[in-house]
Amino acid sequence: MNLIVGATGFLGGEICRRLRNEDRPVRALVRHTSDPARVAVLKALGVELVTGDLQDRASLDAACDGVHAVVTTAATTISRQPHDSIEATDLEGQKALVDAAVDAGADRFIYVSVASALGSDVHFLAVKRAVEEHVRRSGLTYTNLRPASFMEVWLGPALGFDVANARARVLDDGKTPHSWISLGDVAEYAARSLENPAAANQDIDLGGPAALTQLEVVQAFEDAIGRPFEVEHAPLEGLEAHRDMATDPYDQAIASLMVLMATTPCVVDMDDTARDFGFAPVSVADYAQRAMAPARA
Ligand SMILES: NC(=O)c1ccc[n+]([C@@H]2O[C@H](COP(=O)([O-])OP(=O)(O)OC[C@H]3O[C@@H](n4cnc5c(N)ncnc54)[C@H](OP(=O)(O)O)[C@@H]3O)[C@@H](O)[C@H]2O)c1
């Protein structure tokens, strides 16, 4: 049995779908408060549901009972409840899940962290690194997956990338390169890490096939649709001011990530990983073609 924590999220749901497509047994930790539509999708996939919370150790023990592997994609940056916090959930909750997996006699633990190139200066990222370390020291056969930014999140409308209206907002001068990766590819790496010997006891950075600046990404979308985008620049001073003024820890985390994305290259060399995992990842050009299809129709 494979336990997925974060299954009602975008990445966890995609991992469940891939595992169930291969008829592999999946148990998902869901919450009383999880979106019923997302829970229904899991049920329809044939996923066994168990109710719990990363802050409720007894529920984690029950969820881990009899599992071979645990995969956790959970995070509170987007989907959270009033009792969630970066310390209580993303740090202590994830560590409690590792401990529950150890106590239940699980063999394998896959933790979804963030690309190492982004460092640990931002508090939310320091927490990810602390959990990675807890996973490494657990004695479980582990894989810490460290993906670069997801195309579906960062090149989507929530962050000012408005494909339908051919408009994009880029961070500062838009010239910092990132190895944008498709969420589906992260799910594929996670699913394959469960059995791939090359993933055992490894920290693995994940990126797409090439590192592109935001301006190069815009160019890929312009090529896909055959007309120019209207580009707005979000100046670094404004991003920094937003970060420095934020009082809510989540506003601060998001604003800090924006500054980091504007200033810190996140270039992942995928040669070894591509060889070890052996599948063709989605490029920004592929993603742009797919995303622009409705606009072209
Ligand atoms: N977006 C990016 O560009 C990017 C890049 C690198 C790494 N990542 C990492 O990728 C991972 C997956 O992202 P995503 O987009 O799939 O996130 P998401 O859609 O926001 O999903 C988060 C999941 O965590 C669950 N969760 C939150 N608090 C919980 C708690 N106390 N107990 C149990 N479950 C809890 C949520 O459950 P409910 O549905 O019940 O709220 C949901 O299933 C995250 O760890 C993120 O940091 C993201």
Ligand as a Chemical Component Dictionary entry (heavy atoms), coordinates in Angstrom:
data_LIG
# 
_chem_comp.id                   LIG 
_chem_comp.type                 NON-POLYMER 
_chem_comp.pdbx_formal_charge   0 
_chem_comp.three_letter_code    LIG 
# 
loop_
_chem_comp_atom.comp_id 
_chem_comp_atom.atom_id 
_chem_comp_atom.alt_atom_id 
_chem_comp_atom.type_symbol 
_chem_comp_atom.charge 
_chem_comp_atom.model_Cartn_x 
_chem_comp_atom.model_Cartn_y 
_chem_comp_atom.model_Cartn_z 
_chem_comp_atom.pdbx_ordinal 
LIG N1  N1  N 0  4.130  25.459 -6.962 1  
LIG C1  C1  C 0  5.406  25.316 -7.260 2  
LIG O1  O1  O 0  5.930  25.938 -8.190 3  
LIG C2  C2  C 0  6.235  24.356 -6.449 4  
LIG C3  C3  C 0  7.593  24.233 -6.735 5  
LIG C4  C4  C 0  8.364  23.339 -6.008 6  
LIG C5  C5  C 0  7.785  22.571 -5.004 7  
LIG N2  N2  N 1  6.446  22.726 -4.734 8  
LIG C6  C6  C 0  5.874  21.877 -3.674 9  
LIG O2  O2  O 0  4.997  20.944 -4.282 10 
LIG C7  C7  C 0  4.108  20.443 -3.290 11 
LIG C8  C8  C 0  2.729  20.230 -3.865 12 
LIG O3  O3  O 0  2.134  21.418 -4.271 13 
LIG P1  P1  P 0  0.585  21.471 -4.676 14 
LIG O4  O4  O 0  0.459  22.527 -5.711 15 
LIG O5  O5  O -1 0.058  20.109 -4.968 16 
LIG O6  O6  O 0  -0.073 21.990 -3.301 17 
LIG P2  P2  P 0  -1.619 22.155 -2.951 18 
LIG O7  O7  O 0  -2.460 21.936 -4.185 19 
LIG O8  O8  O 0  -1.791 23.428 -2.205 20 
LIG O9  O9  O 0  -1.913 20.926 -1.972 21 
LIG C9  C9  C 0  -1.587 20.953 -0.641 22 
LIG C10 C10 C 0  -2.087 19.692 0.039  23 
LIG O10 O10 O 0  -1.627 19.703 1.400  24 
LIG C11 C11 C 0  -2.718 19.296 2.207  25 
LIG N3  N3  N 0  -2.561 19.784 3.570  26 
LIG C12 C12 C 0  -2.351 21.064 3.985  27 
LIG N4  N4  N 0  -2.321 21.100 5.330  28 
LIG C13 C13 C 0  -2.502 19.823 5.775  29 
LIG C14 C14 C 0  -2.597 19.234 7.059  30 
LIG N5  N5  N 0  -2.518 19.960 8.198  31 
LIG N6  N6  N 0  -2.782 17.900 7.146  32 
LIG C15 C15 C 0  -2.901 17.141 6.002  33 
LIG N7  N7  N 0  -2.843 17.658 4.769  34 
LIG C16 C16 C 0  -2.655 18.980 4.652  35 
LIG C17 C17 C 0  -3.932 19.888 1.516  36 
LIG O11 O11 O 0  -5.101 19.252 2.018  37 
LIG P3  P3  P 0  -6.559 19.981 1.980  38 
LIG O12 O12 O 0  -7.053 19.804 0.574  39 
LIG O13 O13 O 0  -7.338 19.215 2.969  40 
LIG O14 O14 O 0  -6.351 21.414 2.354  41 
LIG C18 C18 C 0  -3.621 19.553 0.070  42 
LIG O15 O15 O 0  -3.964 18.227 -0.202 43 
LIG C19 C19 C 0  4.206  21.397 -2.109 44 
LIG O16 O16 O 0  4.920  20.777 -1.082 45 
LIG C20 C20 C 0  4.990  22.573 -2.665 46 
LIG O17 O17 O 0  5.753  23.233 -1.668 47 
LIG C21 C21 C 0  5.671  23.575 -5.433 48 
# 
loop_
_chem_comp_bond.comp_id 
_chem_comp_bond.atom_id_1 
_chem_comp_bond.atom_id_2 
_chem_comp_bond.value_order 
_chem_comp_bond.pdbx_ordinal 
LIG N1  C1  SING 1  
LIG C1  O1  DOUB 2  
LIG C1  C2  SING 3  
LIG C2  C3  SING 4  
LIG C2  C21 DOUB 5  
LIG C3  C4  DOUB 6  
LIG C4  C5  SING 7  
LIG C5  N2  DOUB 8  
LIG N2  C6  SING 9  
LIG N2  C21 SING 10 
LIG C6  O2  SING 11 
LIG C6  C20 SING 12 
LIG O2  C7  SING 13 
LIG C7  C8  SING 14 
LIG C7  C19 SING 15 
LIG C8  O3  SING 16 
LIG O3  P1  SING 17 
LIG P1  O4  DOUB 18 
LIG P1  O5  SING 19 
LIG P1  O6  SING 20 
LIG O6  P2  SING 21 
LIG P2  O7  DOUB 22 
LIG P2  O8  SING 23 
LIG P2  O9  SING 24 
LIG O9  C9  SING 25 
LIG C9  C10 SING 26 
LIG C10 O10 SING 27 
LIG C10 C18 SING 28 
LIG O10 C11 SING 29 
LIG C11 N3  SING 30 
LIG C11 C17 SING 31 
LIG N3  C12 SING 32 
LIG N3  C16 SING 33 
LIG C12 N4  DOUB 34 
LIG N4  C13 SING 35 
LIG C13 C14 SING 36 
LIG C13 C16 DOUB 37 
LIG C14 N5  SING 38 
LIG C14 N6  DOUB 39 
LIG N6  C15 SING 40 
LIG C15 N7  DOUB 41 
LIG N7  C16 SING 42 
LIG C17 O11 SING 43 
LIG C17 C18 SING 44 
LIG O11 P3  SING 45 
LIG P3  O12 DOUB 46 
LIG P3  O13 SING 47 
LIG P3  O14 SING 48 
LIG C18 O15 SING 49 
LIG C19 O16 SING 50 
LIG C19 C20 SING 51 
LIG C20 O17 SING 52 
# 
